[in-house]
């Protein structure tokens, strides 16, 4: 079943965060993922949204998403991001359609 990685991000060091973006793209691709949303404009319709950046990545399964997260390439990207953003990330399974 398709799964999605969602990250809500508040960039605190834009120059350093650029290095993360350069490393994370190839890590996503190597892990079989595809960016669905990568930091476009956010328009809050209800409630409050505390972050200025949202990222959604599609993977073929939750296990593929976890494998991406634990991969050597993404570990290097996470290391490059350290201290450059307040970052929250989850995996959520998609809806199976029959």
C-alpha positions in Angstrom: 0.0 0.0 0.0 1.3 3.5 -0.9 2.7 5.5 2.0 3.6 9.1 2.4 6.3 10.8 4.4 5.1 14.2 5.6 7.5 16.8 7.0 6.5 20.1 8.6 9.5 22.4 8.6 10.5 25.8 9.9 13.9 26.7 8.3 16.2 28.5 10.7 19.3 28.6 8.6 18.4 28.9 4.9 22.0 28.6 3.6 22.7 25.4 5.6 19.2 24.0 4.6 20.1 24.3 0.9 22.8 21.6 1.5 20.1 19.4 3.0 17.9 19.9 0.0 20.7 19.0 -2.4 21.3 15.7 -0.5 17.8 14.7 0.3 16.5 14.8 -3.3 18.9 12.0 -4.5 18.2 10.1 -1.3 14.4 10.2 -2.0 14.9 9.1 -5.6 17.3 6.2 -4.5 14.6 5.1 -2.0 11.9 4.9 -4.7 10.2 8.0 -3.5 8.6 10.9 -5.4 8.0 14.4 -4.2 4.4 15.4 -4.2 4.8 18.7 -2.4 8.1 20.4 -1.7 7.7 23.7 0.0 5.0 25.5 -2.0 2.9 28.4 -0.7 0.7 27.4 2.2 -2.8 28.9 2.6 -4.4 28.0 5.9 -8.1 27.3 5.6 -8.9 26.4 9.2 -7.1 26.4 12.5 -3.5 27.3 12.8 -0.4 26.2 10.9 2.8 26.9 12.7 5.3 25.9 10.0 6.2 27.8 6.8 7.2 24.7 4.8 5.5 21.3 4.1 7.0 18.4 2.2 5.1 15.3 1.1 6.9 12.3 -0.5 5.1 9.3 -1.9 6.6 5.8 -1.5 5.4 2.4 -2.7 5.0 1.2 0.9 5.6 2.2 4.5 8.6 -0.2 4.6 10.1 1.5 1.6 9.7 4.9 3.4 11.4 3.5 6.5 14.2 2.1 4.4 14.7 5.5 2.8 14.7 7.2 6.2 17.4 4.8 7.5 19.5 4.8 4.3 23.1 6.0 4.3 22.2 8.8 1.8 19.4 10.2 3.9 21.4 9.9 7.1 24.0 12.2 5.4 21.2 14.6 4.5 19.9 14.6 8.0 23.3 15.3 9.3 23.6 18.3 6.9 20.3 19.6 8.2 21.2 19.4 11.9 20.6 22.8 13.4 19.2 24.3 10.2 15.5 23.7 10.8 12.9 22.8 13.3 11.7 19.5 11.6 8.9 17.1 12.2 8.4 14.0 10.0 5.9 11.1 10.0 4.9 8.2 7.7 1.3 7.7 7.0 -0.2 4.9 4.9 -2.5 5.8 2.0 -6.0 4.6 1.3 -6.2 1.3 -0.4 -8.7 1.4 -3.2 -10.4 -1.8 -4.4 
